[in-house]
Every structure is written in structure tokens, then in C-alpha cells.
Amino acid sequence: RAPVVGGYVPIRAGTLNCQDLRMVARIRELVLLADENKIDILAVQETHLMSRRDEMGGGPLDCVPDDDGLSTLPQTTKKYNVTLGAAHTTADGGVVGGVGFIIRADWDAKVQIHGPRKATAVIQRTGCSPAVFQNIYAPQNKAADEYQAFWTELEADPKRHVLLGDFNDGNDAARAITEATLSRLGLKDAGITRDAWTWQSCGDQTVQRRIDKICVAPRHGTCSLHTTTVGLTTDHRMVSTVMRTKAFARRAMSDRNEAFNSLRRSASESNLSAFRDRRRVAAQLSK
């Protein structure tokens, strides 16, 4: 998958609300899911991991915040690197959120966890421009003030090329907030039809919403969006799309540099030859 000179390199991006990754087996299943669907970067929400370490046996797996507040998980396979953030523990002992990324190992990646609801990944290959992904788990839209505050804060974050995750905008009021914010950020919904659903109520399976989304800056383009029913126990579908990042015209740039250096050498040699001729003429006249 080497960059095409002057062209684009495809990135297959996905998002999934996995609803609990405290079991090692679930993380391995998620990595296999990414591999089977040829996903380059998969954003995950609701990890439910806590900020303490447990043994990587068959039981719960908790992440370990480092000095920068980044919670990391050891690499699961040779193909993918896994970075998962801790969830937030509520006063009543509940667990909320936890986000992270599963990224194919042949991409250079820098991941930052900004809390239980937001994470950022910058991925790049040699000869390609970087792509910035922001993964979000928005508050449930029942809390209108909290929901609006989340999107207001997000709008002030550094620029991103792709915004993906669980938007939790299942009603008209919440959808109006997200659409207005996306418009101001210059991001476009990668676009499956409104009839397609990504979440289905466990209690009433006729209740279906499209709340998991991938929104992309126009310069990165997209192909059609796909939803995939996964084997994990979750009421969400995985959403994926193919976008692109710019490949530098490395050979063309190299050719231009070589032509410039050749002209410079030629000019230097010509000037040196002319200087020697003038010195030779001057020496003859002085005799």
C-alpha cells in the first residue's frame, strides 16, 4: 500500500460502541473484527475500564494511566496497537464511558485520551499527510444542558479531520445541536441514509436510531458508509467507511530538486571557467 505519486492513500476507518471491554477475550475479538473488515483505525466507546491494573488472565482487564493521563493497553497482536482509556465512576458506583483506538500497526500513530468521553489519534505513513481523528462518546441526550455543553466544549478543541463515535443524538433536538456544530466545524456526515440504523433498543427492537457516525472534512473524501453487525454483546452496529489522505509527490519533488541542483552546479562550473579565462587573459596582457 505504498503512496501513489501525487495521489491519495486510502484509510478504512470504523467506530463501534462495544459496551464493556473489561474481559481480555472481548478485546481480542474486537481486534479480530478490525482485521476481518480490513479496518485501519477503529474508534471504540464505552470500554468501562477502570484506572487500575489487573492481571491479563481470563478476568477483568483494567488500564493504567501513565504520567500524561494516557491509559494504554499492551499490544494485542502484531497487526494492531490498542490504546484504551478509563471510564468515569459515578457517585452511585456506576461506570460511564471510556474511549480508545485500535490502529493497524503499519501506521505511525500518536493517541491521546482526553477523559472518558474524548480521545484523539493522529495517524500517518511516510510520504503522506497526517490525518487527525477525534473519537467521542457524547452524553445521553436526556440531559439537555450536559449535551449542549459537551458539543460547545468540543467545538473549541483543536482542529480534527474526522469526528467519529457515538453521538447519542437520537431525537430532533439533539440532532439539531450536532448538525449545527458539524456545519461550523466544516465536517460532513459520511452518509448512510437516515433509515439505516446503528443502535437498536434491547427492550423494544422496533426502536432503532442512527447515533453512531463518521464525519469527515471534505478534502479527505469518503466512499459509502457501511454498517456491520458484530459478534460482541452490544446493541450497536459497527460503522465503517473508506476515506483518503494526501500522498506527497515525492519522486516529482526529487526530480525538481535534482534539476535545480544540476543547474546550480552547471552555473557554478560555468562561472568558474569564465573566471579562469579572465585570469589567463589578464596574465597574458601583463607580460
Disulfide bonds with the S-S distance in Angstrom:
none
